Amino acid sequence: MESIKFIKDIWYDGPDRTVYCNSRSLRASRLFVRQGDLDSSCSVYSLMMMLMIHRKVNYRELYSREEAQRLSDGGFNSVMRLQDEFLRNLKGYYREEERGFFFEELQEKLKSCFNKEAKAHVFQCRGCKSNSAKKKELNNMIIKRIDEGYPVEIGFTFDKNKGGHAVVAIGYTFHKNLLRLFCLDPGFDRQKTAFWNSIIDIEYKKPTQFVYTDLYITPDSSEHITVDEILTIE
């Protein structure tokens, strides 16, 4: 039986099998957010889950200006800057713009929110063929970070460049000698029987001179993609 390596400090509990992570005070904090609850951008949703796992913000602070203000006795603070940079209109948290963020934009905006408290690193290999050294380097970085106990925000592009999506990889295994990533996906409801709600098979097609050889598997379908950027937080 294949073993799965998961990040640390994540679990689910209760009759609805809610996923939790530790907050700054080491208390249980709800983790999963569904696209449409906070913002219309999948990359923003994934980033918020990353920050919660890293104990930089908790679930209640994202949804409430009042909760965020309590962190500094009403004064302006990093979480409030986070709300202003990424989340517009606190009565629903929908941004005025529909387009998402590229990971470099997330990196820069996060720097203005948290300064050195939550530093993001971005690695890209856009348009890389599946057998390229850079693509293999990206895959190894994902494994290394999860082995260290931390999540990885994954950005990918659909075959024929039909747009992109972002998810959070929280575990991996090797399925039939292929790297399989288990992800929290803001685009779908979470399944109550597992931490994850989507899967990415890296190099589902044998590594070749082609680009779109990864496979994105959801409760509804499967599509060929290429994982072409990642974001990590320290």
PLY file of the C-alpha trace (Angstrom):
ply
format ascii 1.0
element vertex 234
property float x
property float y
property float z
element edge 233
property int vertex1
property int vertex2
end_header
0.00 0.00 0.00
1.33 3.47 -0.92
2.07 5.77 2.00
1.16 9.45 1.85
3.37 12.18 3.28
1.30 15.05 4.68
2.33 18.41 6.07
2.33 18.89 9.84
-0.40 20.38 12.07
-3.44 19.67 9.90
-6.41 17.47 10.80
-10.17 17.16 10.44
-12.77 16.66 13.14
-16.45 16.91 13.99
-19.56 15.53 12.27
-18.94 17.65 9.15
-15.24 16.65 9.07
-14.04 20.26 9.08
-10.32 20.70 8.32
-8.32 22.53 10.99
-4.81 23.83 11.48
-3.10 25.41 14.48
-3.51 29.15 15.03
-0.81 31.41 16.50
-2.02 30.48 19.98
-1.92 26.77 18.97
-5.71 26.57 19.12
-7.68 24.86 16.37
-8.52 27.23 13.51
-10.75 26.32 10.57
-8.69 26.08 7.39
-10.50 25.37 4.14
-12.03 28.26 2.18
-14.17 27.82 -0.93
-13.82 30.16 -3.91
-16.55 32.79 -3.69
-16.51 33.11 0.12
-13.69 35.66 0.24
-12.53 36.62 -3.22
-13.01 35.59 -6.83
-9.36 34.64 -7.32
-8.18 31.06 -6.78
-4.62 32.23 -6.16
-5.80 34.52 -3.34
-7.82 31.72 -1.73
-4.85 29.40 -1.90
-2.57 32.07 -0.44
-4.96 32.61 2.48
-4.87 28.88 3.26
-1.07 28.99 3.07
-0.98 31.87 5.56
-3.34 30.09 7.93
-1.20 26.94 7.92
1.84 29.12 8.63
-0.02 30.74 11.57
0.18 34.26 10.10
-3.59 34.74 10.17
-6.57 32.72 11.32
-9.93 32.03 9.71
-11.96 34.45 11.85
-9.55 37.33 11.24
-9.98 37.00 7.48
-13.75 37.33 7.72
-13.93 40.10 10.30
-12.35 43.55 10.43
-13.19 43.65 14.12
-11.30 40.41 14.77
-8.32 41.76 12.84
-8.32 45.01 14.83
-8.12 43.12 18.10
-4.60 42.02 17.20
-3.34 45.54 17.80
-6.03 46.96 20.12
-7.74 48.72 17.24
-4.59 49.99 15.53
-3.64 49.17 11.94
-1.79 45.88 11.57
-0.55 43.26 9.11
-3.85 41.36 8.88
-5.75 44.57 8.12
-3.21 45.39 5.40
-3.79 41.87 4.09
-7.53 42.53 3.89
-6.97 45.82 2.08
-4.47 44.42 -0.41
-6.28 41.21 -1.34
-9.87 41.36 -0.13
-12.22 44.14 -1.11
-15.65 44.95 0.31
-15.75 43.27 3.72
-19.42 42.42 3.29
-18.64 39.51 1.03
-15.01 40.00 0.18
-15.37 40.24 -3.58
-12.67 42.12 -5.43
-13.69 44.75 -7.95
-11.46 43.12 -10.56
-12.27 39.64 -11.82
-8.80 38.66 -12.95
-6.59 36.66 -10.62
-3.07 37.34 -9.43
0.13 35.92 -10.81
2.40 34.53 -8.12
4.90 37.39 -8.50
2.07 39.80 -7.66
1.14 37.75 -4.58
4.79 37.85 -3.53
5.02 41.64 -3.80
1.69 42.35 -2.12
2.51 39.95 0.71
5.76 41.82 1.28
3.85 45.07 1.76
1.48 43.38 4.25
3.84 41.42 6.47
7.28 42.82 5.64
9.61 40.10 6.95
7.00 38.20 8.97
5.77 36.16 5.99
8.26 36.06 3.14
7.15 34.38 -0.08
9.38 32.62 -2.59
8.28 32.00 -6.18
9.77 29.53 -8.65
8.54 29.39 -12.24
9.05 27.20 -15.28
6.45 28.48 -17.71
6.48 26.70 -21.04
9.06 24.17 -19.82
9.03 20.76 -21.47
8.31 17.94 -19.08
11.77 16.43 -19.40
13.59 19.72 -18.79
15.97 20.19 -15.87
13.95 23.17 -14.63
10.73 21.14 -14.48
12.50 18.42 -12.50
13.89 21.08 -10.16
10.36 22.38 -9.54
9.09 18.87 -8.75
11.95 18.28 -6.30
11.24 21.60 -4.56
7.62 20.56 -3.98
8.69 17.26 -2.42
11.35 18.89 -0.25
8.99 21.52 1.13
6.26 19.01 2.01
8.90 16.77 3.61
9.78 19.77 5.79
6.15 19.87 6.93
4.92 22.87 4.95
2.41 23.41 2.10
3.16 24.58 -1.43
0.91 26.81 -3.50
0.74 25.27 -6.97
-0.01 27.23 -10.12
-0.80 25.44 -13.37
-1.96 26.11 -16.91
-4.54 24.03 -18.77
-3.72 22.32 -22.05
-3.82 24.62 -25.10
-3.35 27.54 -22.69
-7.05 27.55 -21.67
-6.44 29.59 -18.53
-4.96 28.55 -15.20
-5.73 27.65 -11.62
-4.08 27.60 -8.18
-4.33 25.05 -5.36
-2.43 24.17 -2.17
-0.45 20.92 -2.10
-0.58 19.42 1.40
0.73 15.92 0.71
2.25 13.60 -1.82
2.89 9.97 -2.65
4.40 8.02 -5.53
1.63 6.27 -7.45
2.92 3.81 -10.03
6.29 5.57 -9.75
4.68 8.93 -10.55
4.56 11.89 -8.17
0.98 12.42 -7.01
0.07 15.64 -5.14
-2.92 15.88 -2.77
-4.38 19.37 -2.79
-6.80 21.73 -1.10
-8.64 23.18 -4.08
-10.70 26.38 -3.61
-12.60 25.60 -6.77
-14.54 22.68 -5.28
-16.25 21.70 -2.05
-14.03 19.61 0.19
-14.82 15.91 0.47
-15.70 14.86 4.03
-13.70 11.65 3.82
-10.28 13.19 3.13
-8.11 16.28 3.65
-7.85 16.90 -0.07
-10.39 17.55 -2.82
-8.20 17.41 -5.93
-5.14 15.50 -7.13
-2.32 16.36 -9.52
-0.36 13.56 -11.15
2.99 14.92 -12.26
4.21 13.59 -15.61
1.12 11.43 -16.07
2.29 11.11 -19.63
5.84 9.81 -20.01
8.30 12.77 -19.86
8.79 14.04 -23.38
9.42 17.18 -25.37
5.80 18.15 -24.71
4.64 20.60 -22.04
1.16 19.48 -20.88
2.00 16.09 -19.38
0.57 16.57 -15.87
-2.97 15.52 -14.95
-5.41 17.50 -12.78
-8.09 15.29 -11.19
-11.20 16.71 -9.51
-14.53 15.26 -8.34
-15.98 16.28 -11.71
-13.32 15.58 -14.32
-9.66 15.22 -15.24
-7.68 17.53 -17.53
-4.16 17.74 -18.89
-2.16 20.61 -17.45
1.37 21.76 -16.78
2.44 22.78 -13.28
4.49 25.87 -14.07
4.94 27.85 -10.84
5.01 27.37 -7.09
4.93 29.68 -4.09
6.28 28.88 -0.64
6.28 30.89 2.59
8.86 31.11 5.33
0 1
1 2
2 3
3 4
4 5
5 6
6 7
7 8
8 9
9 10
10 11
11 12
12 13
13 14
14 15
15 16
16 17
17 18
18 19
19 20
20 21
21 22
22 23
23 24
24 25
25 26
26 27
27 28
28 29
29 30
30 31
31 32
32 33
33 34
34 35
35 36
36 37
37 38
38 39
39 40
40 41
41 42
42 43
43 44
44 45
45 46
46 47
47 48
48 49
49 50
50 51
51 52
52 53
53 54
54 55
55 56
56 57
57 58
58 59
59 60
60 61
61 62
62 63
63 64
64 65
65 66
66 67
67 68
68 69
69 70
70 71
71 72
72 73
73 74
74 75
75 76
76 77
77 78
78 79
79 80
80 81
81 82
82 83
83 84
84 85
85 86
86 87
87 88
88 89
89 90
90 91
91 92
92 93
93 94
94 95
95 96
96 97
97 98
98 99
99 100
100 101
101 102
102 103
103 104
104 105
105 106
106 107
107 108
108 109
109 110
110 111
111 112
112 113
113 114
114 115
115 116
116 117
117 118
118 119
119 120
120 121
121 122
122 123
123 124
124 125
125 126
126 127
127 128
128 129
129 130
130 131
131 132
132 133
133 134
134 135
135 136
136 137
137 138
138 139
139 140
140 141
141 142
142 143
143 144
144 145
145 146
146 147
147 148
148 149
149 150
150 151
151 152
152 153
153 154
154 155
155 156
156 157
157 158
158 159
159 160
160 161
161 162
162 163
163 164
164 165
165 166
166 167
167 168
168 169
169 170
170 171
171 172
172 173
173 174
174 175
175 176
176 177
177 178
178 179
179 180
180 181
181 182
182 183
183 184
184 185
185 186
186 187
187 188
188 189
189 190
190 191
191 192
192 193
193 194
194 195
195 196
196 197
197 198
198 199
199 200
200 201
201 202
202 203
203 204
204 205
205 206
206 207
207 208
208 209
209 210
210 211
211 212
212 213
213 214
214 215
215 216
216 217
217 218
218 219
219 220
220 221
221 222
222 223
223 224
224 225
225 226
226 227
227 228
228 229
229 230
230 231
231 232
232 233
